[in-house]
């Protein structure tokens, strides 16, 4: 027997009703254990409780933003720092992947190009952060010198 669909409109529900539904959802999640006679997936998806939980999760989710193509388009310091940290995560993941000895030469070269592109883009974001009045991340990059005061070769790559 199909379960009738009842539309849920949060604007019509009181906060007390919402709280009761959330409590009910939490209690049901604790008690729910799979059995041999459990309903099919289509029937479970139609239940009002599942639709309510899905609606609440979608409300909490923030839509994923795309990084601006040009760093100079960003006018918010917090966003610029967030994009810079995202680039740092991408660089770290790609450096970890490039260290795989089983990679073919073509994939290795492609990864190297992607890493170089990310490093160049990171520099653009760092310049924009300084322009917006944020921290200067480039200032901390000192050069490694030997005993005679000359720069040590091979210290300008990935760190």
C-alpha positions as CSV (number, residue, x, y, z in Angstrom):
1,X,0.0,0.0,0.0
2,X,1.6,3.3,-1.0
3,X,2.1,5.9,1.6
4,X,0.3,9.1,0.9
5,X,2.5,12.1,0.2
6,X,1.9,15.0,2.6
7,X,3.7,18.3,1.6
8,X,5.7,19.8,4.4
9,X,5.8,23.6,4.4
10,X,8.2,24.9,7.1
11,X,6.5,28.3,7.1
12,X,3.2,26.8,8.3
13,X,4.8,24.7,11.0
14,X,5.4,26.2,14.4
15,X,8.8,26.1,16.0
16,X,7.3,23.7,18.6
17,X,6.1,21.4,15.9
18,X,9.5,21.6,14.2
19,X,11.3,20.7,17.5
20,X,8.9,17.8,18.0
21,X,9.6,16.5,14.5
22,X,13.3,16.8,15.0
23,X,13.1,14.9,18.3
24,X,11.0,12.3,16.6
25,X,13.5,12.0,13.8
26,X,16.4,11.6,16.3
27,X,14.5,8.9,18.2
28,X,13.6,7.0,15.1
29,X,17.2,7.1,13.9
30,X,18.3,5.6,17.2
31,X,15.7,2.8,17.1
32,X,15.9,2.0,13.4
33,X,17.6,-1.3,12.8
34,X,17.5,-3.1,9.4
35,X,15.3,-6.2,9.5
36,X,14.3,-8.8,6.9
37,X,10.9,-7.2,6.4
38,X,12.1,-3.6,5.9
39,X,10.3,-1.7,3.2
40,X,11.7,-1.1,-0.3
41,X,13.9,2.0,-0.8
42,X,11.1,3.8,-2.8
43,X,8.7,3.4,0.1
44,X,11.2,4.5,2.6
45,X,12.0,7.6,0.6
46,X,8.3,8.5,0.5
47,X,7.9,8.6,4.2
48,X,7.3,12.0,5.7
49,X,10.0,11.6,8.3
50,X,12.7,11.0,5.7
51,X,11.5,13.9,3.6
52,X,11.6,16.2,6.7
53,X,15.2,15.1,7.6
54,X,16.3,15.6,4.0
55,X,14.7,19.1,3.9
56,X,16.5,20.0,7.2
57,X,19.9,18.8,5.8
58,X,19.4,20.8,2.6
59,X,18.7,23.9,4.6
60,X,21.9,23.5,6.6
61,X,24.0,23.0,3.4
62,X,25.5,26.1,1.9
63,X,25.7,26.1,-1.9
64,X,29.2,25.4,-3.1
65,X,30.9,28.5,-4.4
66,X,33.4,28.5,-7.3
67,X,36.7,30.2,-6.9
68,X,36.8,33.5,-8.9
69,X,38.8,33.2,-12.1
70,X,40.8,36.4,-11.2
71,X,42.0,36.9,-7.6
72,X,41.5,40.7,-8.2
73,X,37.8,40.1,-8.4
74,X,37.6,39.1,-4.8
75,X,36.9,42.0,-2.4
76,X,36.6,40.2,0.9
77,X,39.7,39.3,2.9
78,X,38.1,36.2,4.5
79,X,37.1,34.8,1.1
80,X,40.5,35.5,-0.3
81,X,42.2,33.6,2.6
82,X,39.7,30.8,2.2
83,X,40.5,30.5,-1.5
84,X,44.3,30.6,-0.8
85,X,43.9,27.7,1.7
86,X,41.9,25.8,-0.8
87,X,44.7,26.1,-3.3
88,X,47.2,25.0,-0.6
89,X,45.1,21.9,-0.1
90,X,45.1,21.2,-3.9
91,X,48.8,21.6,-4.1
92,X,49.3,19.2,-1.2
93,X,47.1,16.6,-2.7
94,X,48.8,16.9,-6.1
95,X,52.3,16.8,-4.6
96,X,51.3,13.6,-2.7
97,X,50.0,12.1,-5.9
98,X,53.1,13.1,-8.0
99,X,55.3,11.1,-5.6
100,X,53.6,7.8,-6.7
101,X,56.3,5.9,-8.5
102,X,53.8,4.0,-10.6
103,X,52.7,7.1,-12.6
104,X,53.3,7.2,-16.3
105,X,55.4,10.0,-17.8
106,X,52.4,11.8,-19.3
107,X,50.4,11.9,-16.0
108,X,53.6,12.9,-14.2
109,X,54.1,15.9,-16.6
110,X,50.4,16.8,-16.4
111,X,50.5,16.8,-12.6
112,X,53.7,18.9,-12.6
113,X,52.0,21.5,-14.9
114,X,48.9,21.5,-12.6
115,X,51.1,22.1,-9.5
116,X,53.0,24.9,-11.2
117,X,49.7,26.5,-12.2
118,X,48.4,26.2,-8.6
119,X,51.6,27.8,-7.2
120,X,51.3,30.7,-9.6
121,X,47.6,31.1,-8.7
122,X,48.5,31.0,-5.0
123,X,50.9,33.9,-5.6
124,X,48.0,35.9,-7.2
125,X,45.8,35.3,-4.1
126,X,48.6,36.2,-1.7
127,X,49.0,39.5,-3.6
128,X,45.3,40.1,-3.4
129,X,45.3,39.4,0.4
130,X,48.0,42.0,0.9
131,X,46.1,44.5,-1.2
132,X,43.0,43.8,1.0
133,X,45.0,44.5,4.1
134,X,45.7,40.9,5.2
135,X,48.8,39.1,6.3
136,X,51.8,39.0,4.0
137,X,52.4,35.3,3.4
138,X,55.3,36.0,1.0
139,X,57.4,37.8,3.6
140,X,58.1,34.6,5.6
141,X,59.8,32.9,2.7
142,X,63.5,33.3,3.5
143,X,66.2,31.9,1.4
144,X,68.5,29.1,2.6
145,X,72.1,30.3,2.5
146,X,75.4,28.4,2.9
147,X,78.4,29.4,5.1
148,X,79.7,31.9,2.5
149,X,76.3,33.7,2.2
150,X,75.3,32.3,-1.2
151,X,71.9,30.8,-1.8
152,X,71.9,27.0,-1.7
153,X,70.9,25.5,-5.1
154,X,67.7,23.5,-5.3
155,X,65.9,25.1,-2.4
156,X,63.3,27.1,-4.4
157,X,61.1,24.2,-5.4
158,X,58.4,22.4,-3.4
159,X,58.8,22.6,0.3
